[in-house]
C-alpha cells in the first residue's frame, strides 16, 4: 500500500482498497520521457499507448468501457515585449520593504499624488488579495506588475532576515 519512490512524508494509500490499486496498476504504464520537449513525439507516444489501452478496469463489478485518451492540439503563443503602458485609473502603488518592522508597506496613490491607502503585511499574497478585494486595482497588466514588485519586496525581506540570522 506504499507509493514506491515517493518523497512524500507518508506515501501510503490508507483509504483505497487493494483491489482498486491493483486495477489501477493494470491500466497504467509508466513511460519515462523526462526531458522530452518534442510535443509531436509525446503526442505520438500517447496515441500509440492509447491504442493498446485496456478498455475496462477488468474487475468483476465493472463492465463500463474506459474512454481512450483524446489529444487536442494546444496552440503555442510566443511571448512578446509589452506595448505602451496604459495607466490604471485606480491609481498607482509604491512598494516599500520596511526592514526595521520586517513587513512590506504598500502605499496607494491617485495621480495627483494624494495618498489613498496604506496596506501592510509580511506576506505578499495577503497584500495583493487585500488590494483585489478592495478593488484598488483595475488593469490586469497593473496587477501583474504589482505582483512582480511584491515578489521583489519579499525577496529583499528574506535576504535581510537571513543576514540578520
ABEGO torsion letter per residue (X at the ends): XBBBGBABABBBBAABBAAAAAAAAAABBBBBABGBABAAAAAAAAAAAAAABBABAGBAABABBBBBBBBBBBBBBBBBBBBBBBBBAAEBBBBBBBAAAGBBBBBBBBAAGBBABBBBBABAAAAAAAAAAAGABABAAAAAAAAAAAAAAAAAAAAAAAAAX
